[in-house]
Structure formats: C-alpha cells, structure tokens
C-alpha cells in the first residue's frame, strides 16, 4: 500500500534502553518465586503493572520492580529486583495495614 504525504505510520511504543551503568531489572509478565528473609510473614500482596508490594504482619511495607515514577516509595526513581523496605514509614512510626498497586502508583493505608 502506498503512502501519501500526511499519512502517519503507527509504531509500537518502546521504552528507551537503560543507561550503560544502570543495573538490568528483570520485569516479568509471569509469576516468579521470590526469596524473602525468613523472619518476614507476609499478610498482604498487591501487583501493579510492573511493580509489586507486600505488607508484613509487623506492618512493614516492601516494594520492588519498576520504579520510574517513584511508585516504590523509596524517595527515588530506582528500579529493583529485590524487595526493599519503605524506610519512610518506619521513620515516621507508621504501620502499613493495606496496600493496593495501580499501573504506576502504590496506595498504602497506614496506622500511627
């Protein structure tokens, strides 16, 4: 099919490759086994489009995955394959009760 001036070709949107010094983050579209520290007892889990969050029975929040929009809650835009505790909640004396991940967001219900 020929094209005429003004025709627009649609191409799939792709993420830009990471900078060479960035760590490779494995974002998987299927379940994967994950090792957590033995003393963590998970009470809630939620998955976003590219990130995951858990709440422990002790009220701590751990997140991992794609962090481009700050959705992991670590005060940066760093992605991580390994669960990291959200230190802000600990520093503020807040206990996570529920977590719901959206496409690029994480909502947390906390108690003081």
Backbone torsions as a table, in degrees:
resi	resn	phi	psi	omega
1	UNK	NA	128.5	179.8
2	UNK	-78.4	159.7	178.1
3	UNK	-119.2	149.9	178.5
4	UNK	-114.9	161.3	178.6
5	UNK	-55.5	138.6	-179.4
6	UNK	95.9	-15.9	175.5
7	UNK	-69.1	143.3	178.8
8	UNK	-115.1	129.8	176.6
9	UNK	-93.7	128.5	178.6
10	UNK	-87.2	131.5	177.2
11	UNK	-127.1	148.9	-179.5
12	UNK	-62.8	142.3	177.0
13	UNK	-78.3	132.5	178.9
14	UNK	-128.5	147.7	176.3
15	UNK	-72.0	150.5	175.5
16	UNK	-70.6	144.0	177.1
17	UNK	-62.1	148.9	179.9
18	UNK	-69.3	155.0	176.2
19	UNK	-61.6	152.9	-175.1
20	UNK	-59.6	-30.1	-178.1
21	UNK	-86.9	-1.9	178.8
22	UNK	-79.3	147.9	176.0
23	UNK	-76.2	145.6	176.5
24	UNK	-74.4	129.8	177.8
25	UNK	-110.5	124.3	-179.2
26	UNK	-86.5	105.0	177.1
27	UNK	-101.5	110.7	-173.1
28	UNK	-106.6	142.7	178.8
29	UNK	-95.8	18.8	179.6
30	UNK	-142.3	158.9	-178.4
31	UNK	-60.3	145.0	177.4
32	UNK	-139.3	142.2	177.8
33	UNK	-70.6	136.0	-177.2
34	UNK	-129.7	133.2	176.5
35	UNK	-89.7	125.5	174.7
36	UNK	-112.8	156.3	175.1
37	UNK	-54.8	143.2	-173.5
38	UNK	-61.2	-28.6	-175.9
39	UNK	-81.3	-2.7	178.9
40	UNK	-87.8	126.5	173.3
41	UNK	-111.7	115.4	-175.9
42	UNK	-81.6	131.0	177.9
43	UNK	-111.2	-27.1	179.7
44	UNK	-139.3	147.0	177.1
45	UNK	-138.5	142.0	173.4
46	UNK	-145.8	143.6	-179.9
47	UNK	-119.8	132.4	172.4
48	UNK	-93.4	-163.8	-179.8
49	UNK	-71.0	-31.1	-179.1
50	UNK	-143.5	18.1	177.5
51	UNK	-146.7	162.7	-176.9
52	UNK	-135.0	148.5	177.0
53	UNK	-136.9	145.7	174.4
54	UNK	-130.9	151.3	170.9
55	UNK	-114.6	133.5	178.9
56	UNK	-90.4	164.1	176.8
57	UNK	-60.6	-25.7	177.5
58	UNK	-81.8	0.6	176.6
59	UNK	86.4	16.2	177.3
60	UNK	-92.1	150.0	178.0
61	UNK	-111.7	128.6	175.3
62	UNK	-120.1	139.5	178.4
63	UNK	-135.8	156.8	175.0
64	UNK	-162.2	165.7	-179.6
65	UNK	117.6	-146.4	-176.7
66	UNK	-81.7	126.7	-175.3
67	UNK	-119.0	19.7	-173.0
68	UNK	-52.8	-34.2	-176.2
69	UNK	-104.1	16.3	179.5
70	UNK	77.0	11.3	-174.9
71	UNK	-68.8	-9.9	178.1
72	UNK	-82.8	-16.3	174.0
73	UNK	81.2	20.1	-178.2
74	UNK	-99.3	8.9	178.4
75	UNK	78.4	15.9	178.5
76	UNK	-147.8	-175.5	178.4
77	UNK	-113.9	28.5	-176.8
78	UNK	-82.2	135.1	174.3
79	UNK	-90.8	154.1	-177.8
80	UNK	-151.1	136.6	173.9
81	UNK	-81.0	-17.3	-175.5
82	UNK	-106.6	138.8	177.0
83	UNK	-59.3	135.3	176.3
84	UNK	-126.6	136.3	178.3
85	UNK	-71.2	137.7	177.1
86	UNK	-79.8	101.6	-173.2
87	UNK	-69.6	-25.8	179.8
88	UNK	-56.2	-44.0	-179.1
89	UNK	-63.5	-40.8	179.1
90	UNK	-63.2	-47.7	-177.7
91	UNK	-61.8	-33.3	-178.9
92	UNK	-89.3	0.1	-179.6
93	UNK	68.8	30.6	-178.7
94	UNK	-100.3	142.0	179.2
95	UNK	-110.1	121.1	178.4
96	UNK	-72.9	134.0	178.5
97	UNK	-112.1	-41.0	-178.4
98	UNK	-139.2	154.7	175.0
99	UNK	-143.4	138.2	176.1
100	UNK	-136.0	121.4	178.6
101	UNK	-95.7	134.7	172.8
102	UNK	-102.3	-169.8	-179.6
103	UNK	-58.5	-45.8	-179.3
104	UNK	-133.8	27.4	-176.6
105	UNK	-141.2	163.3	173.0
106	UNK	-137.9	124.8	178.9
107	UNK	-107.9	131.3	-177.3
108	UNK	-128.4	131.1	172.5
109	UNK	-95.4	124.9	-175.9
110	UNK	-124.8	158.2	173.1
111	UNK	-118.6	144.9	177.0
112	UNK	-82.4	NA	NA
